[in-house]
Amino acid sequence: MDLPVNNDISKHNLKATLLQDNIKLPDNFFSNIQKYKEILMKWNKIHNLTGAKDEKTIDEFIYDSVYPISFLPQARNLLDIGTGAGFPGMILAFALPNTKVTLAEPLAKRASFLQFIKADLKLDNVIVVKKKVQEMESEIFDIVTSRAVSDTEVLLKLSQKFREKNTKILFYKGENVYNEIPKNMKHKIIKTKNRHYLFIGD
């Protein structure tokens, strides 16, 4: 099932595009995003945390991360596998202040950056885990997300001990997603200009 959407951040700034798309965000979302971007650009010069080097590309990554707020259900907790420099997990944490967001990131420099953002922005709903997801203790989450980490079959295996039948799964995928979906798995694909969001769950 495809749910097409027609949005293009290149024609507007980040805030205008999100408002135009009627994505409901907390009052402090954009102030947190501004601080996040400033810190990311400083750290990126030294540590090369992400391929997003300029504000326009970072805005595109942020939009890509937060767009699923438009269709995600409310959640008590969320696990993001391989958060990197914060996409999508940290951005989702800004957007979901009442959801406990666990960011699994094994690389020390990226985990340190995420920890710095958590402390600097006083994010009570964020937990940074500097481990591969395979090394983490089993825990059940309402939502499991991942972006650009691996193919769907591998991600489903990696996330197995963190979900049960009611857990929703959101994988940020490209066009190849159609070749990766297990047969008979109930799912939907929500498409934006540059992204195929694979959503598994009722």
Secondary structure by P-SEA (a helix, b strand, c coil): ccbbbbbbcccccaaaaaaaaccccccaaaaaaaaaaaaaaaaaacccccccccaaaaaaaaaaacccccccccccbbbbccccccccaaaaaaaccccbbbbbbccaaaaaaaaaaaaaaccccbbbbccccccccbbbbcbbbbcccccaaaaaaaacccccccbbbbbbccccccccccccccbbbbbcccbbbbbccc
